[in-house]
């Protein structure tokens, strides 16, 4: 299930990156898109947390 969630997050992040390139900077949905990008980044971090290898 983790893999499906990760695939979903990766596809959604790619979509929002594309949308940010294509959208007019004055578009009223821009803050919502930026918020969703941050939520997806946080979700990806929760799915596969980055671990420090220092001891």
N, C-alpha and C positions, 0 to 999 in steps of 0.2 A: 504493500500500500504506500510505503514511503516513496518508492520509485515513481508511482503514478502521480503522487502529489508533487514531487520534484519536477516531473515532466510538465505538469500543468503550470507550475510556477515559471519554469523556463520559457515556455511558449507565451505565457501572458507577459513576461518581462520583455520578450522580443517584440511583441505587439505594441506595448507601450513605448518602447524605444523608437519604433517606427512611427507611431502616432506623434511623438514629440518632434520628430524631424519634419513631419508633414503639416502639423497644425500651425495655424496663425498664432503668433505670440500674444495676441490680444483676445484670443478665443475665451469665452466665459468658462469653459470646462477645463482650462489649463490647470488651475489649482487642484481640481479633483483628480486629474491624471497624475500630477506630481505626488499627491497623497497616496494614490493607489500603487505607484511605483515603490514608494517607501514601505508600504504594507507588504508588498510582494518580496522586497529585499529582506524584511524582518522575518517573513514566513520561511524563506529559503534558509536563513540563518538558523531558525528553530529546527528545521528539518535535518540539516546537516551542519551542526555547529563547527566552527573553525577551532581546532584544538591547538594549543601551543605545545611545541615539542621540547621546550626548554625544561630542565629539571631543577 
